[in-house]
């Protein structure tokens, strides 16, 4: 009787490990599939939006500074998606660069379109300063305390190609 109980215990443990291995593999596959599908959708939407913005500039016959900054935002999003595809790491600095560029567009709108100066201008300029200091802190921290995974920057990706 004890021998059959230990045999049953071993079999159930083995069965549990097999089911867990299958579930882990299926879960990893589903997460990775969703991940790549979402990244592809973000990349395709970025290209589509950038092309639409460019065609809008062409049809308008000129490009304003805010239009060019919008194209830079699309460029940064595309670079961020590309880096994530190559390294599976999300460069947080690029999100901050996008925020700085978006705030620069707001700053241009405040000054040029509405001809306002004052607290709105100072708030946006202050936000750009805070984000710039955040980039400086991230760069310093990544230099001083490098991660155990190899970091890849845009310059090193381009040099590999």
Secondary structure, DSSP 8 states (H G I E B T S, - for coil): -HHHHHHHHHHHHHHHHHHHHHHHHHHHHHHHHHHHHHHHHHHHHHHHHHHHHHHHHHHHTS--HHHHHHHHHHHHHHHHHHHHHHHS---HHHHHHHHHHHHHHHHHIIIIIS---SHHHHHHHHHHHHHHHHHHHHHHHHHHS--SS----HHHHHHH-
